[in-house]
Amino acid sequence: MPARSKKQQMAAGAALSAKRGETSKSQLKGASKQMADSMTEKELRDLASTPRKKLPAKKSASPSKSSRTSSRSGAKRSSRSK
């Protein structure tokens, strides 16, 4: 599975380094720490080996459900009050 962003690819590289014993796990933070604990070395290698050239810096956020829901509920409220 290829990485979806440069940050994910870099976190996988850091986690892979710790998994191999090249760096200590205490140096890891955030996502890389979780990746080192939950993923196999092969999974980390696959993520870390993704070419970075065409990846976005970070994954773009999708619209939140709450903003879509609130606009719908507002329309319902106005029709009920009539």
Protein Blocks (a to p, Z undefined) as FASTA:
>chain_A
ZZfbfklmmmmmmmmmmmnopacfklpghjlmmmmmmpcfklmmmmmmpcfklpcfbdcd
dddfklmmmmmmmmmmmmmmZZ
